[in-house]
Amino acid sequence: MPHLLLNYRLALINDIPQLIALINSAYRQKNKNTWTTEADLVAGERISQNQLEQLLENNNFYLIVAEHEHQIVACIGLTFNDFAVEIGTFATAPDWQNQGLGKLVLDYAEKYATSVQSDLKTYVMWVLNVRTELIAFYERRGYIHTGVEEDYPLDANVGIPIVKLNLLEMRKVI
């Protein structure tokens, strides 16, 4: 991705419609570039307007958007808890995937997190156990599987699994 000019900022309430479209398409749509889709694994929406509004109201949650020419092309969420920050709501627009944008956004989010809370000790994320290519992506960025595994959160209203799924915890020491 040569010399891509990105603007990073925190999400605003008026970004919600564009963010819902971005997140749901990144997680649930398939196209030629998409490698992060869960379309064959989970049915239904990844996020609703109400869920995103509630997230944005949390004082310990920050949603960073990456824009290119005033178009939101990616987002990543940071939830601060004591000495750890959980990374989630990480989505790249399908047409922008497979070009190195995810690496840039994750790197920015990690640096941003430590600027918000300088005493952070770890970055934490949860990844579907069957997403071996995504797990490998995070491992290349220094994250390790901790051995902690949880059931898919059916009560979180983030889609219905089509196959048996678990969440794996991955951590990166700062």
SEFI-982926 format. One record per atom (N, C-alpha, C): residue number from 0; residue in one letter; atom name; x, y, z. Coordinates in Angstrom, 3 decimals, padded with zeros to 6 digits. Layout:
// residues N
NUM, A, CA, X, Y, Z $
...
// end
This chain:
// residues 174
0, M, N, 000.855, -001.172, 000.000 $
0, M, CA, 000.000, 000.000, 000.000 $
0, M, C, 000.903, 001.237, 000.000 $
1, P, N, 001.397, 001.625, -001.144 $
1, P, CA, 002.365, 002.725, -001.210 $
1, P, C, 001.742, 004.076, -000.888 $
2, H, N, 002.298, 004.736, 000.103 $
2, H, CA, 001.977, 006.132, 000.432 $
2, H, C, 000.493, 006.406, 000.595 $
3, L, N, -000.219, 005.480, 001.205 $
3, L, CA, -001.633, 005.701, 001.452 $
3, L, C, -001.772, 006.736, 002.556 $
4, L, N, -002.492, 007.797, 002.276 $
4, L, CA, -002.687, 008.858, 003.257 $
4, L, C, -003.948, 008.558, 004.058 $
5, L, N, -003.752, 008.249, 005.343 $
5, L, CA, -004.872, 007.955, 006.221 $
5, L, C, -004.976, 009.018, 007.291 $
6, N, N, -006.198, 009.340, 007.640 $
6, N, CA, -006.479, 010.227, 008.754 $
6, N, C, -007.130, 009.376, 009.831 $
7, Y, N, -006.581, 009.411, 011.038 $
7, Y, CA, -007.152, 008.679, 012.165 $
7, Y, C, -007.848, 009.668, 013.092 $
8, R, N, -008.991, 009.246, 013.614 $
8, R, CA, -009.722, 010.062, 014.572 $
8, R, C, -010.668, 009.159, 015.341 $
9, L, N, -011.238, 009.688, 016.415 $
9, L, CA, -012.243, 008.940, 017.163 $
9, L, C, -013.586, 009.028, 016.448 $
10, A, N, -014.339, 007.950, 016.525 $
10, A, CA, -015.651, 007.893, 015.883 $
10, A, C, -016.608, 008.883, 016.531 $
11, L, N, -017.489, 009.411, 015.728 $
11, L, CA, -018.520, 010.346, 016.173 $
11, L, C, -019.892, 009.695, 016.001 $
12, I, N, -020.871, 010.203, 016.720 $
12, I, CA, -022.231, 009.662, 016.626 $
12, I, C, -022.719, 009.658, 015.169 $
13, N, N, -022.413, 010.713, 014.413 $
13, N, CA, -022.915, 010.760, 013.029 $
13, N, C, -022.177, 009.795, 012.095 $
14, D, N, -021.140, 009.106, 012.595 $
14, D, CA, -020.455, 008.071, 011.812 $
14, D, C, -021.177, 006.728, 011.895 $
15, I, N, -022.123, 006.596, 012.810 $
15, I, CA, -022.729, 005.291, 013.092 $
15, I, C, -023.266, 004.592, 011.843 $
16, P, N, -024.064, 005.215, 010.976 $
16, P, CA, -024.553, 004.475, 009.802 $
16, P, C, -023.417, 003.925, 008.921 $
17, Q, N, -022.398, 004.735, 008.695 $
17, Q, CA, -021.278, 004.286, 007.873 $
17, Q, C, -020.497, 003.172, 008.581 $
18, L, N, -020.349, 003.276, 009.890 $
18, L, CA, -019.622, 002.251, 010.647 $
18, L, C, -020.377, 000.925, 010.681 $
19, I, N, -021.691, 000.973, 010.832 $
19, I, CA, -022.489, -000.258, 010.820 $
19, I, C, -022.323, -000.960, 009.480 $
20, A, N, -022.400, -000.202, 008.398 $
20, A, CA, -022.217, -000.794, 007.066 $
20, A, C, -020.811, -001.379, 006.918 $
21, L, N, -019.800, -000.650, 007.362 $
21, L, CA, -018.416, -001.116, 007.278 $
21, L, C, -018.223, -002.406, 008.073 $
22, I, N, -018.623, -002.412, 009.342 $
22, I, CA, -018.397, -003.571, 010.221 $
22, I, C, -019.155, -004.792, 009.710 $
23, N, N, -020.425, -004.624, 009.381 $
23, N, CA, -021.208, -005.768, 008.905 $
23, N, C, -020.688, -006.303, 007.571 $
24, S, N, -020.242, -005.421, 006.689 $
24, S, CA, -019.703, -005.919, 005.411 $
24, S, C, -018.363, -006.609, 005.615 $
25, A, N, -017.525, -006.097, 006.498 $
25, A, CA, -016.210, -006.708, 006.739 $
25, A, C, -016.356, -008.099, 007.354 $
26, Y, N, -017.311, -008.266, 008.255 $
26, Y, CA, -017.471, -009.546, 008.941 $
26, Y, C, -018.382, -010.523, 008.206 $
27, R, N, -019.335, -010.030, 007.439 $
27, R, CA, -020.366, -010.927, 006.908 $
27, R, C, -020.494, -010.959, 005.379 $
28, Q, N, -019.647, -010.244, 004.664 $
28, Q, CA, -019.754, -010.184, 003.204 $
28, Q, C, -018.526, -010.837, 002.585 $
29, K, N, -018.718, -011.448, 001.423 $
29, K, CA, -017.586, -012.025, 000.712 $
29, K, C, -017.399, -011.267, -000.603 $
30, N, N, -016.159, -010.942, -000.917 $
30, N, CA, -015.826, -010.452, -002.246 $
30, N, C, -014.413, -010.904, -002.559 $
31, K, N, -013.858, -010.481, -003.676 $
31, K, CA, -012.563, -011.012, -004.114 $
31, K, C, -011.409, -010.690, -003.170 $
32, N, N, -011.444, -009.568, -002.458 $
32, N, CA, -010.350, -009.192, -001.556 $
32, N, C, -010.527, -009.717, -000.138 $
33, T, N, -011.742, -010.037, 000.240 $
33, T, CA, -012.047, -010.324, 001.629 $
33, T, C, -011.381, -011.603, 002.106 $
34, W, N, -010.612, -011.471, 003.172 $
34, W, CA, -010.056, -012.665, 003.816 $
34, W, C, -010.421, -012.721, 005.287 $
35, T, N, -011.098, -011.710, 005.792 $
35, T, CA, -011.477, -011.695, 007.201 $
35, T, C, -012.948, -012.014, 007.420 $
36, T, N, -013.667, -012.346, 006.369 $
36, T, CA, -015.098, -012.574, 006.509 $
36, T, C, -015.413, -013.801, 007.359 $
37, E, N, -016.517, -013.712, 008.064 $
37, E, CA, -017.042, -014.836, 008.831 $
37, E, C, -018.331, -015.345, 008.184 $
38, A, N, -018.565, -014.980, 006.923 $
38, A, CA, -019.829, -015.286, 006.242 $
38, A, C, -020.155, -016.783, 006.241 $
39, D, N, -019.158, -017.645, 006.168 $
39, D, CA, -019.395, -019.090, 006.170 $
39, D, C, -019.436, -019.672, 007.579 $
40, L, N, -019.225, -018.825, 008.577 $
40, L, CA, -019.128, -019.293, 009.959 $
40, L, C, -020.261, -018.795, 010.848 $
41, V, N, -020.726, -017.558, 010.585 $
41, V, CA, -021.719, -016.910, 011.439 $
41, V, C, -022.763, -016.230, 010.563 $
42, A, N, -024.029, -016.426, 010.898 $
42, A, CA, -025.126, -015.772, 010.175 $
42, A, C, -025.625, -014.583, 010.978 $
43, G, N, -026.152, -013.593, 010.265 $
43, G, CA, -026.742, -012.433, 010.937 $
43, G, C, -025.767, -011.283, 011.064 $
44, E, N, -026.278, -010.162, 011.556 $
44, E, CA, -025.465, -008.955, 011.701 $
44, E, C, -024.377, -009.117, 012.755 $
45, R, N, -023.257, -008.469, 012.519 $
45, R, CA, -022.170, -008.435, 013.503 $
45, R, C, -022.442, -007.362, 014.552 $
46, I, N, -023.084, -006.256, 014.112 $
46, I, CA, -023.367, -005.157, 015.035 $
46, I, C, -024.618, -004.416, 014.577 $
47, S, N, -025.368, -003.901, 015.544 $
47, S, CA, -026.568, -003.113, 015.247 $
47, S, C, -026.322, -001.662, 015.639 $
48, Q, N, -027.223, -000.797, 015.235 $
48, Q, CA, -027.111, 000.608, 015.605 $
48, Q, C, -027.138, 000.763, 017.122 $
49, N, N, -028.048, 000.057, 017.777 $
49, N, CA, -028.160, 000.146, 019.234 $
49, N, C, -026.874, -000.313, 019.921 $
50, Q, N, -026.293, -001.413, 019.461 $
50, Q, CA, -025.051, -001.910, 020.059 $
50, Q, C, -023.913, -000.902, 019.904 $
51, L, N, -023.809, -000.318, 018.717 $
51, L, CA, -022.735, 000.647, 018.477 $
51, L, C, -022.947, 001.912, 019.306 $
52, E, N, -024.179, 002.370, 019.411 $
52, E, CA, -024.468, 003.538, 020.254 $
52, E, C, -024.072, 003.267, 021.697 $
53, Q, N, -024.396, 002.073, 022.209 $
53, Q, CA, -024.046, 001.725, 023.586 $
53, Q, C, -022.534, 001.674, 023.780 $
54, L, N, -021.821, 001.101, 022.816 $
54, L, CA, -020.356, 001.059, 022.905 $
54, L, C, -019.783, 002.469, 022.996 $
55, L, N, -020.265, 003.346, 022.117 $
55, L, CA, -019.727, 004.711, 022.068 $
55, L, C, -020.036, 005.506, 023.334 $
56, E, N, -021.031, 005.085, 024.100 $
56, E, CA, -021.362, 005.757, 025.361 $
56, E, C, -020.463, 005.316, 026.513 $
57, N, N, -019.755, 004.192, 026.364 $
57, N, CA, -018.870, 003.697, 027.427 $
57, N, C, -017.649, 004.597, 027.558 $
58, N, N, -017.370, 005.035, 028.774 $
58, N, CA, -016.224, 005.919, 029.015 $
58, N, C, -014.880, 005.234, 028.818 $
59, N, N, -014.836, 003.905, 028.955 $
59, N, CA, -013.570, 003.201, 028.800 $
59, N, C, -013.380, 002.621, 027.392 $
60, F, N, -014.268, 002.970, 026.463 $
60, F, CA, -014.202, 002.467, 025.087 $
60, F, C, -013.911, 003.615, 024.120 $
61, Y, N, -012.963, 003.381, 023.229 $
61, Y, CA, -012.618, 004.332, 022.174 $
61, Y, C, -012.723, 003.597, 020.847 $
62, L, N, -013.419, 004.173, 019.880 $
62, L, CA, -013.481, 003.591, 018.545 $
62, L, C, -012.735, 004.523, 017.606 $
63, I, N, -011.633, 004.027, 017.089 $
63, I, CA, -010.802, 004.797, 016.162 $
63, I, C, -011.247, 004.466, 014.747 $
64, V, N, -011.382, 005.493, 013.919 $
64, V, CA, -011.663, 005.271, 012.507 $
64, V, C, -010.455, 005.726, 011.692 $
65, A, N, -010.234, 005.015, 010.599 $
65, A, CA, -009.209, 005.391, 009.626 $
65, A, C, -009.946, 005.843, 008.380 $
66, E, N, -009.636, 007.048, 007.944 $
66, E, CA, -010.295, 007.617, 006.760 $
66, E, C, -009.285, 007.823, 005.638 $
67, H, N, -009.773, 007.647, 004.439 $
67, H, CA, -009.008, 008.003, 003.252 $
67, H, C, -009.931, 008.888, 002.409 $
68, E, N, -009.496, 010.111, 002.196 $
68, E, CA, -010.306, 011.089, 001.436 $
68, E, C, -011.737, 011.158, 001.973 $
69, H, N, -011.868, 011.309, 003.292 $
69, H, CA, -013.137, 011.474, 004.015 $
69, H, C, -014.048, 010.259, 003.965 $
70, Q, N, -013.526, 009.112, 003.558 $
70, Q, CA, -014.287, 007.860, 003.574 $
70, Q, C, -013.695, 006.974, 004.668 $
71, I, N, -014.552, 006.461, 005.550 $
71, I, CA, -014.069, 005.551, 006.590 $
71, I, C, -013.765, 004.211, 005.936 $
72, V, N, -012.498, 003.787, 006.036 $
72, V, CA, -012.071, 002.538, 005.402 $
72, V, C, -011.755, 001.445, 006.427 $
73, A, N, -011.645, 001.825, 007.704 $
73, A, CA, -011.387, 000.841, 008.754 $
73, A, C, -011.751, 001.437, 010.100 $
74, C, N, -011.934, 000.548, 011.080 $
74, C, CA, -012.144, 000.986, 012.455 $
74, C, C, -011.560, -000.061, 013.388 $
75, I, N, -011.278, 000.365, 014.605 $
75, I, CA, -010.751, -000.545, 015.621 $
75, I, C, -011.137, 000.011, 016.984 $
76, G, N, -011.599, -000.869, 017.854 $
76, G, CA, -012.058, -000.461, 019.173 $
76, G, C, -011.063, -000.811, 020.260 $
77, L, N, -010.991, 000.037, 021.270 $
77, L, CA, -010.122, -000.161, 022.417 $
77, L, C, -010.968, -000.047, 023.686 $
78, T, N, -010.963, -001.097, 024.498 $
78, T, CA, -011.668, -001.088, 025.779 $
78, T, C, -010.623, -001.212, 026.881 $
79, F, N, -010.520, -000.187, 027.694 $
79, F, CA, -009.500, -000.121, 028.739 $
79, F, C, -010.009, -000.750, 030.029 $
80, N, N, -009.217, -001.675, 030.584 $
80, N, CA, -009.524, -002.353, 031.839 $
80, N, C, -008.238, -002.463, 032.646 $
81, D, N, -008.129, -001.746, 033.742 $
81, D, CA, -006.940, -001.775, 034.603 $
81, D, C, -005.663, -001.597, 033.783 $
82, F, N, -004.833, -002.643, 033.710 $
82, F, CA, -003.549, -002.533, 033.014 $
82, F, C, -003.561, -003.214, 031.650 $
83, A, N, -004.745, -003.478, 031.123 $
83, A, CA, -004.881, -004.116, 029.809 $
83, A, C, -005.858, -003.325, 028.956 $
84, V, N, -005.691, -003.443, 027.656 $
84, V, CA, -006.659, -002.877, 026.730 $
84, V, C, -007.095, -004.000, 025.791 $
85, E, N, -008.413, -004.159, 025.675 $
85, E, CA, -008.945, -005.175, 024.767 $
85, E, C, -009.195, -004.527, 023.415 $
86, I, N, -008.682, -005.177, 022.395 $
86, I, CA, -008.839, -004.697, 021.026 $
86, I, C, -009.954, -005.499, 020.368 $
87, G, N, -010.904, -004.811, 019.782 $
87, G, CA, -012.029, -005.470, 019.116 $
87, G, C, -012.675, -004.514, 018.135 $
88, T, N, -013.832, -004.906, 017.621 $
88, T, CA, -014.542, -004.085, 016.635 $
88, T, C, -013.557, -003.641, 015.549 $
89, F, N, -012.686, -004.555, 015.158 $
89, F, CA, -011.630, -004.295, 014.182 $
89, F, C, -012.154, -004.715, 012.814 $
90, A, N, -012.347, -003.739, 011.940 $
90, A, CA, -012.911, -004.019, 010.623 $
90, A, C, -012.249, -003.159, 009.556 $
91, T, N, -012.001, -003.773, 008.432 $
91, T, CA, -011.490, -003.079, 007.258 $
91, T, C, -012.496, -003.287, 006.130 $
92, A, N, -012.837, -002.239, 005.422 $
92, A, CA, -013.788, -002.342, 004.321 $
92, A, C, -013.316, -003.417, 003.340 $
93, P, N, -014.226, -004.278, 002.863 $
93, P, CA, -013.829, -005.374, 001.978 $
93, P, C, -012.959, -004.945, 000.789 $
94, D, N, -013.275, -003.828, 000.175 $
94, D, CA, -012.484, -003.378, -000.985 $
94, D, C, -011.085, -002.916, -000.599 $
95, W, N, -010.845, -002.716, 000.693 $
95, W, CA, -009.546, -002.237, 001.175 $
95, W, C, -008.727, -003.342, 001.830 $
96, Q, N, -009.300, -004.543, 001.910 $
96, Q, CA, -008.587, -005.632, 002.553 $
96, Q, C, -007.484, -006.179, 001.656 $
97, N, N, -006.564, -006.873, 002.290 $
97, N, CA, -005.488, -007.553, 001.571 $
97, N, C, -004.501, -006.580, 000.933 $
98, Q, N, -004.365, -005.403, 001.539 $
98, Q, CA, -003.449, -004.381, 001.023 $
98, Q, C, -002.529, -003.829, 002.110 $
99, G, N, -002.558, -004.419, 003.302 $
99, G, CA, -001.692, -003.958, 004.380 $
99, G, C, -002.324, -002.932, 005.300 $
100, L, N, -003.565, -002.563, 005.059 $
100, L, CA, -004.234, -001.543, 005.878 $
100, L, C, -004.418, -002.013, 007.322 $
101, G, N, -004.755, -003.282, 007.516 $
101, G, CA, -004.959, -003.806, 008.862 $
101, G, C, -003.724, -003.650, 009.735 $
102, K, N, -002.553, -003.895, 009.161 $
102, K, CA, -001.295, -003.738, 009.909 $
102, K, C, -001.142, -002.295, 010.372 $
103, L, N, -001.420, -001.350, 009.481 $
103, L, CA, -001.289, 000.070, 009.815 $
103, L, C, -002.262, 000.478, 010.922 $
104, V, N, -003.498, 000.023, 010.806 $
104, V, CA, -004.530, 000.394, 011.773 $
104, V, C, -004.233, -000.221, 013.140 $
105, L, N, -003.824, -001.484, 013.164 $
105, L, CA, -003.490, -002.126, 014.429 $
105, L, C, -002.295, -001.435, 015.087 $
106, D, N, -001.278, -001.124, 014.319 $
106, D, CA, -000.102, -000.433, 014.848 $
106, D, C, -000.499, 000.920, 015.436 $
107, Y, N, -001.331, 001.674, 014.712 $
107, Y, CA, -001.792, 002.967, 015.207 $
107, Y, C, -002.569, 002.793, 016.521 $
108, A, N, -003.473, 001.804, 016.557 $
108, A, CA, -004.306, 001.599, 017.747 $
108, A, C, -003.462, 001.232, 018.962 $
109, E, N, -002.447, 000.397, 018.769 $
109, E, CA, -001.586, 000.028, 019.888 $
109, E, C, -000.859, 001.258, 020.436 $
110, K, N, -000.329, 002.086, 019.545 $
110, K, CA, 000.363, 003.303, 019.992 $
110, K, C, -000.618, 004.272, 020.655 $
111, Y, N, -001.798, 004.398, 020.087 $
111, Y, CA, -002.809, 005.281, 020.657 $
111, Y, C, -003.174, 004.821, 022.076 $
112, A, N, -003.349, 003.515, 022.250 $
112, A, CA, -003.730, 002.972, 023.560 $
112, A, C, -002.716, 003.343, 024.625 $
113, T, N, -001.439, 003.223, 024.311 $
113, T, CA, -000.416, 003.552, 025.309 $
113, T, C, -000.312, 005.057, 025.527 $
114, S, N, -000.755, 005.850, 024.560 $
114, S, CA, -000.774, 007.298, 024.780 $
114, S, C, -001.926, 007.699, 025.698 $
115, V, N, -003.019, 006.925, 025.672 $
115, V, CA, -004.159, 007.185, 026.543 $
115, V, C, -003.862, 006.713, 027.963 $
116, Q, N, -003.222, 005.547, 028.072 $
116, Q, CA, -002.938, 004.968, 029.382 $
116, Q, C, -001.510, 004.408, 029.367 $
117, S, N, -000.593, 005.188, 029.898 $
117, S, CA, 000.835, 004.860, 029.803 $
117, S, C, 001.250, 003.649, 030.632 $
118, D, N, 000.433, 003.234, 031.607 $
118, D, CA, 000.812, 002.093, 032.440 $
118, D, C, 000.212, 000.764, 031.964 $
119, L, N, -000.239, 000.699, 030.717 $
119, L, CA, -000.757, -000.551, 030.171 $
119, L, C, 000.328, -001.617, 030.168 $
120, K, N, -000.085, -002.849, 030.431 $
120, K, CA, 000.850, -003.980, 030.447 $
120, K, C, 000.622, -004.920, 029.257 $
121, T, N, -000.649, -005.049, 028.820 $
121, T, CA, -000.944, -005.988, 027.732 $
121, T, C, -002.065, -005.486, 026.827 $
122, Y, N, -001.969, -005.943, 025.579 $
122, Y, CA, -003.065, -005.833, 024.618 $
122, Y, C, -003.740, -007.201, 024.620 $
123, V, N, -005.065, -007.222, 024.588 $
123, V, CA, -005.829, -008.466, 024.611 $
123, V, C, -006.807, -008.453, 023.447 $
124, M, N, -006.998, -009.608, 022.832 $
124, M, CA, -008.049, -009.736, 021.828 $
124, M, C, -008.597, -011.150, 021.849 $
125, W, N, -009.784, -011.300, 021.299 $
125, W, CA, -010.454, -012.592, 021.216 $
125, W, C, -010.689, -012.896, 019.742 $
126, V, N, -010.311, -014.101, 019.325 $
126, V, CA, -010.382, -014.487, 017.916 $
126, V, C, -011.115, -015.822, 017.820 $
127, L, N, -011.928, -015.980, 016.786 $
127, L, CA, -012.602, -017.263, 016.571 $
127, L, C, -011.568, -018.361, 016.365 $
128, N, N, -011.757, -019.483, 017.032 $
128, N, CA, -010.789, -020.575, 016.995 $
128, N, C, -010.538, -021.131, 015.592 $
129, V, N, -011.497, -021.028, 014.705 $
129, V, CA, -011.342, -021.599, 013.358 $
129, V, C, -010.691, -020.624, 012.374 $
130, R, N, -010.393, -019.420, 012.808 $
130, R, CA, -009.812, -018.401, 011.933 $
130, R, C, -008.283, -018.478, 011.942 $
131, T, N, -007.737, -019.572, 011.450 $
131, T, CA, -006.294, -019.818, 011.522 $
131, T, C, -005.478, -018.740, 010.824 $
132, E, N, -005.977, -018.207, 009.711 $
132, E, CA, -005.235, -017.160, 008.997 $
132, E, C, -005.207, -015.860, 009.793 $
133, L, N, -006.281, -015.580, 010.528 $
133, L, CA, -006.339, -014.381, 011.362 $
133, L, C, -005.464, -014.553, 012.608 $
134, I, N, -005.495, -015.748, 013.193 $
134, I, CA, -004.621, -016.036, 014.333 $
134, I, C, -003.165, -015.867, 013.912 $
135, A, N, -002.810, -016.374, 012.739 $
135, A, CA, -001.435, -016.239, 012.227 $
135, A, C, -001.077, -014.765, 012.007 $
136, F, N, -002.016, -013.963, 011.513 $
136, F, CA, -001.800, -012.529, 011.318 $
136, F, C, -001.420, -011.870, 012.644 $
137, Y, N, -002.190, -012.167, 013.701 $
137, Y, CA, -001.911, -011.573, 015.010 $
137, Y, C, -000.615, -012.116, 015.602 $
138, E, N, -000.326, -013.390, 015.395 $
138, E, CA, 000.934, -013.949, 015.891 $
138, E, C, 002.130, -013.239, 015.252 $
139, R, N, 002.021, -012.912, 013.977 $
139, R, CA, 003.103, -012.174, 013.312 $
139, R, C, 003.277, -010.780, 013.906 $
140, R, N, 002.266, -010.281, 014.594 $
140, R, CA, 002.322, -008.979, 015.240 $
140, R, C, 002.641, -009.082, 016.724 $
141, G, N, 003.044, -010.256, 017.174 $
141, G, CA, 003.497, -010.414, 018.548 $
141, G, C, 002.469, -010.932, 019.537 $
142, Y, N, 001.271, -011.260, 019.085 $
142, Y, CA, 000.243, -011.788, 019.975 $
142, Y, C, 000.433, -013.292, 020.127 $
143, I, N, 000.155, -013.785, 021.334 $
143, I, CA, 000.245, -015.226, 021.563 $
143, I, C, -001.073, -015.731, 022.125 $
144, H, N, -001.397, -016.976, 021.789 $
144, H, CA, -002.594, -017.615, 022.325 $
144, H, C, -002.299, -017.985, 023.768 $
145, T, N, -003.149, -017.556, 024.675 $
145, T, CA, -002.898, -017.752, 026.111 $
145, T, C, -003.359, -019.118, 026.612 $
146, G, N, -004.118, -019.831, 025.809 $
146, G, CA, -004.707, -021.088, 026.257 $
146, G, C, -006.112, -020.897, 026.799 $
147, V, N, -006.524, -019.654, 026.998 $
147, V, CA, -007.877, -019.367, 027.471 $
147, V, C, -008.833, -019.433, 026.285 $
148, E, N, -009.909, -020.176, 026.473 $
148, E, CA, -010.902, -020.348, 025.420 $
148, E, C, -012.284, -020.190, 026.038 $
149, E, N, -013.180, -019.525, 025.321 $
149, E, CA, -014.546, -019.337, 025.805 $
149, E, C, -015.526, -019.745, 024.722 $
150, D, N, -016.751, -020.073, 025.137 $
150, D, CA, -017.799, -020.388, 024.182 $
150, D, C, -018.146, -019.149, 023.367 $
151, Y, N, -018.653, -019.364, 022.159 $
151, Y, CA, -019.127, -018.241, 021.347 $
151, Y, C, -020.231, -017.527, 022.130 $
152, P, N, -020.197, -016.193, 022.189 $
152, P, CA, -021.148, -015.443, 023.027 $
152, P, C, -022.526, -015.284, 022.374 $
153, L, N, -023.330, -016.324, 022.445 $
153, L, CA, -024.658, -016.287, 021.826 $
153, L, C, -025.510, -015.148, 022.372 $
154, D, N, -025.344, -014.814, 023.648 $
154, D, CA, -026.150, -013.770, 024.282 $
154, D, C, -025.690, -012.354, 023.926 $
155, A, N, -024.577, -012.221, 023.208 $
155, A, CA, -024.071, -010.891, 022.834 $
155, A, C, -024.757, -010.343, 021.584 $
156, N, N, -025.552, -011.170, 020.918 $
156, N, CA, -026.291, -010.742, 019.728 $
156, N, C, -025.348, -010.231, 018.637 $
157, V, N, -024.308, -011.022, 018.356 $
157, V, CA, -023.349, -010.668, 017.294 $
157, V, C, -023.361, -011.712, 016.176 $
158, G, N, -024.490, -012.397, 016.031 $
158, G, CA, -024.641, -013.401, 014.989 $
158, G, C, -024.805, -014.793, 015.584 $
159, I, N, -025.299, -015.700, 014.736 $
159, I, CA, -025.550, -017.083, 015.137 $
159, I, C, -024.543, -017.982, 014.414 $
160, P, N, -023.776, -018.750, 015.163 $
160, P, CA, -022.788, -019.628, 014.525 $
160, P, C, -023.441, -020.660, 013.603 $
161, I, N, -022.814, -020.878, 012.474 $
161, I, CA, -023.234, -021.905, 011.520 $
161, I, C, -022.463, -023.192, 011.816 $
162, V, N, -021.262, -023.042, 012.369 $
162, V, CA, -020.415, -024.161, 012.764 $
162, V, C, -020.069, -023.995, 014.243 $
163, K, N, -019.500, -025.037, 014.855 $
163, K, CA, -019.086, -024.960, 016.263 $
163, K, C, -017.942, -023.962, 016.379 $
164, L, N, -018.109, -022.943, 017.232 $
164, L, CA, -017.104, -021.899, 017.391 $
164, L, C, -016.786, -021.658, 018.853 $
165, N, N, -015.542, -021.321, 019.107 $
165, N, CA, -015.083, -020.845, 020.401 $
165, N, C, -014.258, -019.594, 020.160 $
166, L, N, -014.053, -018.829, 021.218 $
166, L, CA, -013.185, -017.662, 021.160 $
166, L, C, -011.875, -017.991, 021.853 $
167, L, N, -010.756, -017.634, 021.228 $
167, L, CA, -009.437, -017.821, 021.798 $
167, L, C, -008.924, -016.462, 022.255 $
168, E, N, -008.364, -016.421, 023.457 $
168, E, CA, -007.746, -015.195, 023.931 $
168, E, C, -006.316, -015.123, 023.420 $
169, M, N, -005.962, -013.944, 022.887 $
169, M, CA, -004.594, -013.682, 022.456 $
169, M, C, -004.119, -012.434, 023.180 $
170, R, N, -002.853, -012.437, 023.585 $
170, R, CA, -002.279, -011.300, 024.316 $
170, R, C, -000.931, -010.926, 023.734 $
171, K, N, -000.620, -009.651, 023.897 $
171, K, CA, 000.690, -009.141, 023.535 $
171, K, C, 001.170, -008.285, 024.698 $
172, V, N, 002.321, -008.622, 025.210 $
172, V, CA, 002.903, -007.864, 026.311 $
172, V, C, 003.492, -006.572, 025.750 $
173, I, N, 003.229, -005.480, 026.449 $
173, I, CA, 003.709, -004.166, 025.995 $
173, I, C, 005.105, -003.943, 026.516 $
// end
